[in-house]
């Protein structure tokens, strides 16, 4: 039943019949404006609300991929496989830390030391998963250290800084971008990552 005089809301999600499903995310317009200004400063080509709410726009690795999607020749960007490898490696590092019972810190923390003991006392993964995570973590560690023998420990450090510490794009130099791609390429070979699926919907985003 229609209600004469009631203005139809324009900022709501509607189904095929036009019925309101509520406001999409409830994100304040000023918060989105701040995000758009931030992305502009980092050279990420996002111009509207939809782009600002894209999950990729909420963290450094995702923003580097967005820069590549806008310009595949951008030297300050990463491609799809590099992004996916970074994401998988970050999840692996955090899982390894949880299993082994240590806190993540700088690249010189236990996350870059082959630890043989110290399992967490909390109920967690079974023995098979523990073995699989430790083996994959070790494979990734060796891959990174192999390229570090040629390019220096800066490769290891920048991969950690971007994927784990979420370092701001504007703090990265041309050398940093090059080292990041070298490290991510090494991880691609170990993790055998595929290009991520195109984003068809807004995901969880971080401010």
C-alpha positions, 0 to 999 in steps of 0.5 A: 500500500502506498503512502501519499506524501511519504518521500521514497528513500534513494539510499536504500537497497531494493529487491526486484519488486522495489521493496526496501531492504534497508540502507546498505552499510550505514557508513557516514558520508563524511567517513566515505569522503575521508576514504576517498581523499585518502585513496586519492593521495595514494594514487588509487583511482576510486571516485565514488561511494561504491569504489570507496566501499570496495574491500580492496580499498581498505588495505595496502595490498588491495590498493596496490592491486586497484592501482594495477587494475587502473594502469597495468604499467603502474610501477607502484602496483602489484598484479592479481597473482602477486596480490593473491600470494600476499593475501595467502601468505599473510593468512598463513603467517597469522595461522602459524603464529596462532599455532606456534603461540607467538605474537606477530611483530617486526620481521625480526620476530619469531615469525621469521625464525624456524620454531620447533616448539611452543604450541598454544595451550588453547584448543586449536587445529589437529596434528595434520593441520599443524604439520601442513601449516608448518611445512607450508610456512617453512617453504615460503620462508625458504623461498623468501630467503632464497631471493634475499640472497640475491636482493637483500633482506629488504625483500623479506622486510617489505613483504612483511611490512605491506602484507602484515603491517599494512604499511602506507603506500606513500611511505614506499619507495620505488625500490620498495615496490620492486622488492615487494614484487620480487618477494611476492613472485617468490611466494606465487611459486610456492603457493601456486595462487590463481588470480582472484575472482572479480569483485561482484559485491561490496565486501567488508572494508576497513577504515 
